[in-house]
């Protein structure tokens, strides 16, 4: 799919995502089992991308047609701590956006939390706009819903 600076972006598997997410600190409290992936991805259009560097998976991005409203939900993604600041998250996001556009979706939505400031900043820098906030008891857990409208080629 995409190769840049010794990083290959390709379609991946649920097993690869589970394996890499276990090494990413932000996912330490989540339940991202094969069953949870299958619940979300069964009977809908989805995309699993992984980033390989030196033949090792160092990041991933998973999204699917969650809302059936023309938007594509970017559900999970992350890059190993030691490989951050290398542009890998941007490569994954760009490849996802390209695929999503080719499939005819009009926008990409995502949800993050206040505690994940780097993700929020990444989304804002990449053209996402805050659409809604789900207030939780602890402000760090507030969910921030963002959307990026895609250019439709006519």
C-alpha atoms as one frame of an Amber mdcrd trajectory, in Angstrom:
protein
   0.000   0.000   0.000   2.290   2.796   1.208   6.023   2.828   1.855   7.889
   5.782   3.330  11.122   6.039   5.329  11.463   2.288   5.859   7.846   2.044
   7.008   5.358  -0.107   5.129   1.637   0.483   5.612  -0.432  -2.576   4.703
  -3.705  -4.258   5.520  -3.401  -6.200   8.752  -5.201  -8.720  10.902  -7.073
  -8.623  14.189  -4.338 -10.783  15.743  -1.667  -8.237  14.756  -3.707  -5.408
  16.276  -4.216  -7.268  19.537  -0.517  -8.116  19.773   0.662  -4.548  19.174
  -2.030  -2.943  21.375  -0.765  -4.989  24.333   2.537  -3.074  23.986   0.953
   0.400  23.859   0.522   1.999  27.318  -2.718   3.842  26.460  -4.464   0.494
  25.868  -3.404  -1.122  29.149  -6.851  -0.735  30.711  -8.903  -1.614  27.642
 -10.554  -4.882  26.734  -9.588  -5.303  23.105 -10.030  -9.033  22.675 -10.643
 -10.832  19.403 -14.285 -11.069  20.463 -14.586  -7.281  20.856 -13.081  -6.786
  17.383 -15.423  -9.350  15.845 -18.464  -7.755  17.518 -17.631  -4.412  15.949
 -16.349  -5.551  12.559 -18.781  -8.345  11.685 -21.347  -7.545   9.009 -19.943
  -4.112   8.189 -17.302  -2.557   5.977 -14.002  -2.148   7.829 -10.293  -1.508
   7.357  -7.383  -2.779   9.446  -4.020  -1.163   8.714  -0.652  -1.935  10.271
   2.676  -0.149  10.019   5.822  -2.253   9.683   9.328  -0.989  10.282  12.292
  -3.349   9.923   9.791  -6.205   9.468   8.194  -5.520  12.882   4.671  -4.194
  13.389   5.037  -0.847  15.173   1.555   0.626  14.784  -2.008   0.001  13.691
  -5.293   1.713  12.832  -8.751   0.137  12.727 -11.982   1.665  11.517 -15.404
   0.594  10.355 -18.813   1.764   9.151 -20.235   2.115  12.664 -23.094   4.550
  12.130 -24.260   3.623   8.600 -24.643   7.358   7.856 -21.884   7.961   5.315
 -19.208   8.434   7.971 -16.360   6.030   8.703 -15.529   5.536  12.394 -11.797
   5.444  13.165 -12.067   3.199  16.212  -8.588   2.240  17.442  -5.043   3.069
  16.567  -1.660   3.526  18.097   2.086   3.457  17.635   4.675   1.930  19.946
   6.154   4.523  22.320   9.656   4.095  20.904   8.408   4.773  17.359   6.420
   7.928  18.042   7.468  11.219  16.476   8.464   9.328  13.291   5.331  10.245
  11.337   3.928   6.711  11.501   0.544   7.757  12.918   0.231  10.305  10.105
   1.085   7.654   7.499  -1.579   5.337   8.919  -4.145   8.163   9.024  -3.350
   9.250   5.462  -3.683   5.712   4.135  -6.966   5.265   6.012  -8.308   8.557
   4.659  -7.357   7.613   1.103  -9.141   4.252   1.395 -12.192   5.789   3.088
 -12.519   8.361   0.279 -12.182   5.645  -2.366 -15.020   3.735  -0.694 -17.319
   6.761  -0.974 -17.581   7.798   2.680 -18.176  11.528   3.243 -16.373  11.884
   6.580 -14.253  10.206   9.236 -15.304  10.349  12.877 -13.312   9.464  15.954
 -13.647   9.600  19.696 -10.867  10.326  22.174 -10.591  11.362  25.810  -9.214
  14.463  27.495  -6.454  12.316  29.011  -5.110  11.574  25.506  -4.010  15.114
  24.666  -1.535  14.015  22.004  -4.334  12.255  20.112  -6.599  15.285  20.377
  -3.866  17.596  19.066  -3.044  15.125  16.264  -6.704  15.058  15.191  -7.055
  18.850  15.240  -3.825  19.325  13.265  -5.119  16.853  10.679  -8.358  18.650
   9.910 -10.762  17.130  12.434 -13.220  19.430  14.179 -14.763  18.886  17.597
 -18.383  17.917  17.090 -19.529  16.902  20.562 -18.364  16.113  24.088 -19.681
  13.365  26.351 -19.257  14.593  29.925 -18.066  12.012  32.467 -17.645  12.227
  36.237 -13.870  12.665  35.881 -13.023  15.403  33.347 -10.008  13.390  32.125
 -12.486  10.761  30.927 -14.684  13.181  28.951 -15.139  11.787  25.435 -14.409
  14.208  22.625 -16.092  13.354  19.326 -14.407  14.725  16.217 -15.239  14.658
  12.509 -13.281  15.367   9.345 -15.239  16.033   6.179 -13.684  14.468   3.095
 -13.442  16.008  -0.338 -15.647  14.129  -2.745 -14.287  13.906  -6.297 -16.958
  14.616  -8.877
